[in-house]
Amino acid sequence: MIKTISFLKRKPGISREEFMRHYEEVHAPLGMKYLTGLKGYARNYVLPTPGQPEPDFDCISEFWYEDTTAIEQVLDFLQTDEAKVLNDDHDSFMDSSRIVYFRVDERVSEL
């Protein structure tokens, strides 16, 4: 299993609550519909921490894939005309210039 993690920032002028609502009610369902190669998809919203500055991102999204071929298929799909609805929605509420993502090798310790 391969995983990617994305650090996402909302567009200026969009509140944290609006960002979360749109992501959960509109964008995540679109992702599940169009990104059929995903094996898992989680959104982790950063909560404000008293006394700390606002972080450079609002959400850490995790995407699980069966293998690197599945990642490449998703990335290829995102370049197609069919993915326009997903990409346009993404651009409507996320600041694309501030997205950072990584492929990671997750290690989990059982407690």
N, CA and C atoms as a LAMMPS dump frame, in Angstrom:
ITEM: TIMESTEP
0
ITEM: NUMBER OF ATOMS
333
ITEM: BOX BOUNDS ff ff ff
-5.0000000000000000e+02 5.0000000000000000e+02
-5.0000000000000000e+02 5.0000000000000000e+02
-5.0000000000000000e+02 5.0000000000000000e+02
ITEM: ATOMS id mol type element x y z
1 1 1 N 0.848 -1.178 0
2 1 2 C 0 0 0
3 1 3 C 0.892 1.239 0
4 2 1 N 0.563 2.183 -0.857
5 2 2 C 1.299 3.441 -0.983
6 2 3 C 0.374 4.568 -0.529
7 3 1 N 0.965 5.605 0.048
8 3 2 C 0.176 6.699 0.575
9 3 3 C 0.778 8.026 0.135
10 4 1 N -0.097 8.997 -0.141
11 4 2 C 0.352 10.369 -0.328
12 4 3 C -0.339 11.231 0.717
13 5 1 N 0.359 12.279 1.116
14 5 2 C -0.173 13.238 2.076
15 5 3 C -0.079 14.617 1.44
16 6 1 N -1.189 15.352 1.478
17 6 2 C -1.239 16.704 0.921
18 6 3 C -1.544 17.707 2.021
19 7 1 N -0.815 18.803 2.008
20 7 2 C -1.049 19.91 2.925
21 7 3 C -1.782 20.982 2.117
22 8 1 N -3.026 21.288 2.507
23 8 2 C -3.912 22.132 1.712
24 8 3 C -4.263 23.42 2.443
25 9 1 N -4.356 24.504 1.695
26 9 2 C -4.706 25.814 2.245
27 9 3 C -5.939 26.337 1.525
28 10 1 N -6.847 26.916 2.288
29 10 2 C -8.051 27.497 1.691
30 10 3 C -7.697 28.795 0.963
31 11 1 N -8.548 29.173 0.021
32 11 2 C -8.36 30.433 -0.69
33 11 3 C -8.616 31.603 0.253
34 12 1 N -7.946 32.718 0.03
35 12 2 C -8.229 33.91 0.827
36 12 3 C -9.707 34.278 0.705
37 13 1 N -10.282 34.718 1.811
38 13 2 C -11.677 35.122 1.82
39 13 3 C -12.644 33.999 2.147
40 14 1 N -12.15 32.775 2.247
41 14 2 C -12.994 31.63 2.611
42 14 3 C -12.694 31.28 4.068
43 15 1 N -13.73 31.208 4.879
44 15 2 C -13.526 30.889 6.294
45 15 3 C -13.147 29.42 6.456
46 16 1 N -12.582 29.103 7.589
47 16 2 C -12.233 27.722 7.909
48 16 3 C -13.478 26.828 7.834
49 17 1 N -14.601 27.332 8.373
50 17 2 C -15.848 26.555 8.374
51 17 3 C -16.373 26.338 6.961
52 18 1 N -16.315 27.379 6.118
53 18 2 C -16.744 27.238 4.724
54 18 3 C -15.865 26.235 3.989
55 19 1 N -14.56 26.32 4.225
56 19 2 C -13.611 25.398 3.605
57 19 3 C -13.941 23.957 3.983
58 20 1 N -14.117 23.709 5.267
59 20 2 C -14.406 22.353 5.738
60 20 3 C -15.737 21.846 5.175
61 21 1 N -16.746 22.683 5.206
62 21 2 C -18.063 22.275 4.712
63 21 3 C -17.991 21.928 3.219
64 22 1 N -17.337 22.79 2.441
65 22 2 C -17.243 22.532 1.004
66 22 3 C -16.445 21.249 0.732
67 23 1 N -15.358 21.092 1.439
68 23 2 C -14.526 19.906 1.239
69 23 3 C -15.329 18.642 1.544
70 24 1 N -16.034 18.628 2.653
71 24 2 C -16.767 17.43 3.065
72 24 3 C -18.037 17.176 2.241
73 25 1 N -18.759 18.241 1.905
74 25 2 C -20.061 18.069 1.257
75 25 3 C -19.996 18.055 -0.263
76 26 1 N -18.947 18.643 -0.834
77 26 2 C -18.861 18.735 -2.295
78 26 3 C -17.608 18.024 -2.828
79 27 1 N -16.435 18.466 -2.387
80 27 2 C -15.197 17.991 -3.02
81 27 3 C -14.869 16.531 -2.7
82 28 1 N -14.954 16.148 -1.443
83 28 2 C -14.649 14.749 -1.099
84 28 3 C -15.575 13.778 -1.835
85 29 1 N -16.901 14.03 -1.911
86 29 2 C -17.749 13.122 -2.692
87 29 3 C -17.359 13.08 -4.177
88 30 1 N -16.948 14.223 -4.742
89 30 2 C -16.475 14.211 -6.13
90 30 3 C -15.218 13.355 -6.261
91 31 1 N -14.305 13.525 -5.312
92 31 2 C -13.084 12.714 -5.333
93 31 3 C -13.386 11.229 -5.287
94 32 1 N -14.303 10.844 -4.43
95 32 2 C -14.657 9.424 -4.314
96 32 3 C -15.313 8.922 -5.603
97 33 1 N -16.045 9.787 -6.275
98 33 2 C -16.705 9.394 -7.517
99 33 3 C -15.705 9.209 -8.657
100 34 1 N -14.766 10.141 -8.794
101 34 2 C -13.876 10.154 -9.955
102 34 3 C -12.541 9.447 -9.737
103 35 1 N -12.062 9.38 -8.521
104 35 2 C -10.749 8.775 -8.263
105 35 3 C -10.936 7.336 -7.81
106 36 1 N -11.318 6.513 -8.739
107 36 2 C -11.668 5.125 -8.426
108 36 3 C -10.461 4.296 -8.005
109 37 1 N -9.251 4.773 -8.23
110 37 2 C -8.063 4.032 -7.839
111 37 3 C -7.685 4.191 -6.377
112 38 1 N -8.421 5.016 -5.64
113 38 2 C -8.111 5.205 -4.225
114 38 3 C -8.536 3.994 -3.405
115 39 1 N -7.717 3.644 -2.432
116 39 2 C -8.061 2.588 -1.472
117 39 3 C -8.477 3.178 -0.13
118 40 1 N -8.175 4.456 0.078
119 40 2 C -8.553 5.149 1.298
120 40 3 C -8.36 6.641 1.105
121 41 1 N -9.121 7.432 1.863
122 41 2 C -9.089 8.887 1.702
123 41 3 C -9.527 9.497 3.029
124 42 1 N -8.637 10.259 3.664
125 42 2 C -8.959 10.885 4.951
126 42 3 C -8.593 12.356 4.896
127 43 1 N -9.401 13.177 5.554
128 43 2 C -9.138 14.59 5.687
129 43 3 C -8.932 14.9 7.16
130 44 1 N -7.832 15.553 7.471
131 44 2 C -7.48 15.918 8.849
132 44 3 C -7.426 17.436 8.929
133 45 1 N -8.439 18.046 9.534
134 45 2 C -8.512 19.506 9.614
135 45 3 C -7.71 19.999 10.812
136 46 1 N -6.865 20.978 10.552
137 46 2 C -6.011 21.539 11.591
138 46 3 C -6.866 22.441 12.486
139 47 1 N -6.846 22.16 13.78
140 47 2 C -7.606 22.946 14.746
141 47 3 C -6.752 24.109 15.245
142 48 1 N -7.372 25.264 15.453
143 48 2 C -6.607 26.393 15.989
144 48 3 C -6.005 26.036 17.346
145 49 1 N -4.782 26.46 17.556
146 49 2 C -4.1 26.224 18.822
147 49 3 C -3.911 27.569 19.516
148 50 1 N -4.507 27.753 20.697
149 50 2 C -4.371 29.042 21.401
150 50 3 C -2.907 29.43 21.566
151 51 1 N -2.625 30.691 21.277
152 51 2 C -1.268 31.202 21.44
153 51 3 C -0.331 30.892 20.294
154 52 1 N -0.809 30.182 19.284
155 52 2 C 0.026 29.818 18.139
156 52 3 C -0.469 30.546 16.885
157 53 1 N 0.437 30.889 15.975
158 53 2 C -0.005 31.514 14.724
159 53 3 C -0.768 30.506 13.865
160 54 1 N -1.576 31.026 12.952
161 54 2 C -2.299 30.152 12.033
162 54 3 C -1.282 29.407 11.166
163 55 1 N -1.428 28.099 11.011
164 55 2 C -0.468 27.342 10.207
165 55 3 C -0.597 27.687 8.719
166 56 1 N 0.365 27.25 7.936
167 56 2 C 0.383 27.493 6.495
168 56 3 C -0.598 26.609 5.742
169 57 1 N -1.328 25.753 6.445
170 57 2 C -2.286 24.861 5.8
171 57 3 C -3.485 24.661 6.716
172 58 1 N -4.61 24.269 6.111
173 58 2 C -5.859 24.069 6.847
174 58 3 C -6.234 22.601 6.972
175 59 1 N -5.69 21.775 6.103
176 59 2 C -6.076 20.368 6.083
177 59 3 C -4.902 19.525 5.62
178 60 1 N -4.776 18.369 6.228
179 60 2 C -3.807 17.363 5.776
180 60 3 C -4.644 16.209 5.245
181 61 1 N -4.597 16.021 3.928
182 61 2 C -5.377 14.946 3.311
183 61 3 C -4.465 13.762 3.035
184 62 1 N -5 12.575 3.298
185 62 2 C -4.262 11.333 3.089
186 62 3 C -4.973 10.511 2.026
187 63 1 N -4.194 9.957 1.113
188 63 2 C -4.724 9.139 0.025
189 63 3 C -3.948 7.825 -0.019
190 64 1 N -4.657 6.701 0.008
191 64 2 C -4.022 5.388 -0.051
192 64 3 C -4.261 4.766 -1.422
193 65 1 N -3.229 4.123 -1.947
194 65 2 C -3.275 3.458 -3.243
195 65 3 C -2.701 2.053 -3.095
196 66 1 N -3.138 1.174 -3.954
197 66 2 C -2.641 -0.204 -3.937
198 66 3 C -1.146 -0.261 -4.25
199 67 1 N -0.719 0.558 -5.226
200 67 2 C 0.685 0.546 -5.648
201 67 3 C 0.99 1.828 -6.418
202 68 1 N 2.234 1.985 -6.856
203 68 2 C 2.625 3.206 -7.559
204 68 3 C 1.917 3.331 -8.913
205 69 1 N 1.561 2.232 -9.516
206 69 2 C 0.808 2.275 -10.772
207 69 3 C -0.53 2.975 -10.552
208 70 1 N -1.189 2.699 -9.443
209 70 2 C -2.477 3.332 -9.126
210 70 3 C -2.304 4.835 -8.932
211 71 1 N -1.214 5.259 -8.308
212 71 2 C -0.948 6.695 -8.15
213 71 3 C -0.798 7.336 -9.528
214 72 1 N -0.005 6.721 -10.385
215 72 2 C 0.226 7.268 -11.726
216 72 3 C -1.067 7.346 -12.517
217 73 1 N -1.953 6.357 -12.359
218 73 2 C -3.239 6.389 -13.058
219 73 3 C -4.088 7.56 -12.58
220 74 1 N -4.104 7.82 -11.279
221 74 2 C -4.854 8.96 -10.739
222 74 3 C -4.253 10.262 -11.259
223 75 1 N -2.931 10.389 -11.219
224 75 2 C -2.283 11.613 -11.709
225 75 3 C -2.552 11.819 -13.198
226 76 1 N -2.519 10.753 -13.981
227 76 2 C -2.841 10.848 -15.409
228 76 3 C -4.288 11.272 -15.611
229 77 1 N -5.207 10.682 -14.826
230 77 2 C -6.618 11.032 -14.935
231 77 3 C -6.835 12.516 -14.679
232 78 1 N -6.141 13.067 -13.691
233 78 2 C -6.327 14.471 -13.326
234 78 3 C -5.93 15.429 -14.442
235 79 1 N -5.241 14.929 -15.464
236 79 2 C -4.85 15.747 -16.618
237 79 3 C -5.867 15.668 -17.754
238 80 1 N -6.934 14.891 -17.608
239 80 2 C -7.901 14.684 -18.682
240 80 3 C -9.061 15.678 -18.605
241 81 1 N -9.791 15.775 -19.707
242 81 2 C -10.991 16.616 -19.739
243 81 3 C -12.05 16.095 -18.776
244 82 1 N -12.103 14.787 -18.593
245 82 2 C -13.089 14.182 -17.697
246 82 3 C -12.9 14.661 -16.25
247 83 1 N -11.68 15.016 -15.893
248 83 2 C -11.377 15.455 -14.526
249 83 3 C -11.648 16.946 -14.318
250 84 1 N -12.116 17.637 -15.35
251 84 2 C -12.332 19.089 -15.256
252 84 3 C -13.255 19.462 -14.098
253 85 1 N -14.335 18.728 -13.905
254 85 2 C -15.276 19.063 -12.827
255 85 3 C -14.591 18.981 -11.459
256 86 1 N -13.761 17.995 -11.269
257 86 2 C -13.03 17.838 -10.01
258 86 3 C -11.973 18.936 -9.854
259 87 1 N -11.226 19.19 -10.919
260 87 2 C -10.185 20.226 -10.867
261 87 3 C -10.782 21.62 -10.681
262 88 1 N -11.888 21.907 -11.38
263 88 2 C -12.521 23.214 -11.234
264 88 3 C -13.035 23.412 -9.813
265 89 1 N -13.618 22.365 -9.25
266 89 2 C -14.101 22.487 -7.88
267 89 3 C -12.93 22.714 -6.928
268 90 1 N -11.874 21.969 -7.107
269 90 2 C -10.664 22.113 -6.301
270 90 3 C -10.207 23.568 -6.301
271 91 1 N -10.156 24.162 -7.491
272 91 2 C -9.673 25.533 -7.62
273 91 3 C -10.648 26.563 -7.064
274 92 1 N -11.89 26.172 -6.834
275 92 2 C -12.886 27.122 -6.331
276 92 3 C -12.719 27.432 -4.847
277 93 1 N -12.03 26.553 -4.096
278 93 2 C -11.928 26.802 -2.657
279 93 3 C -10.55 26.526 -2.071
280 94 1 N -9.647 25.946 -2.845
281 94 2 C -8.283 25.705 -2.37
282 94 3 C -7.308 26.628 -3.083
283 95 1 N -6.285 27.056 -2.367
284 95 2 C -5.218 27.869 -2.943
285 95 3 C -4.178 26.909 -3.536
286 96 1 N -4.317 26.637 -4.824
287 96 2 C -3.461 25.647 -5.492
288 96 3 C -1.978 25.989 -5.404
289 97 1 N -1.663 27.279 -5.318
290 97 2 C -0.253 27.684 -5.276
291 97 3 C 0.422 27.291 -3.966
292 98 1 N -0.371 26.927 -2.955
293 98 2 C 0.204 26.625 -1.639
294 98 3 C 0.125 25.151 -1.27
295 99 1 N -0.321 24.317 -2.202
296 99 2 C -0.428 22.88 -1.919
297 99 3 C 0.956 22.245 -1.948
298 100 1 N 1.2 21.418 -0.961
299 100 2 C 2.434 20.635 -0.89
300 100 3 C 2.014 19.188 -0.687
301 101 1 N 2.607 18.268 -1.449
302 101 2 C 2.266 16.864 -1.221
303 101 3 C 3.505 15.994 -1.305
304 102 1 N 3.41 14.85 -0.627
305 102 2 C 4.517 13.913 -0.54
306 102 3 C 3.995 12.491 -0.681
307 103 1 N 4.79 11.642 -1.262
308 103 2 C 4.557 10.2 -1.18
309 103 3 C 5.279 9.766 0.09
310 104 1 N 4.626 8.944 0.882
311 104 2 C 5.225 8.542 2.151
312 104 3 C 5.203 7.028 2.317
313 105 1 N 6.096 6.567 3.148
314 105 2 C 6.176 5.16 3.537
315 105 3 C 5.713 5.1 4.988
316 106 1 N 4.445 4.774 5.185
317 106 2 C 3.86 4.793 6.525
318 106 3 C 4.284 3.554 7.326
319 107 1 N 4.627 3.786 8.582
320 107 2 C 4.94 2.714 9.526
321 107 3 C 4.032 2.893 10.726
322 108 1 N 3.307 1.878 11.082
323 108 2 C 2.357 1.957 12.196
324 108 3 C 2.777 0.982 13.287
325 109 1 N 2.832 1.471 14.51
326 109 2 C 3.136 0.629 15.667
327 109 3 C 1.832 0.275 16.362
328 110 1 N 1.666 -0.968 16.635
329 110 2 C 0.476 -1.412 17.373
330 110 3 C 0.686 -1.156 18.852
331 111 1 N -0.329 -0.651 19.512
332 111 2 C -0.22 -0.38 20.947
333 111 3 C -0.84 -1.519 21.741
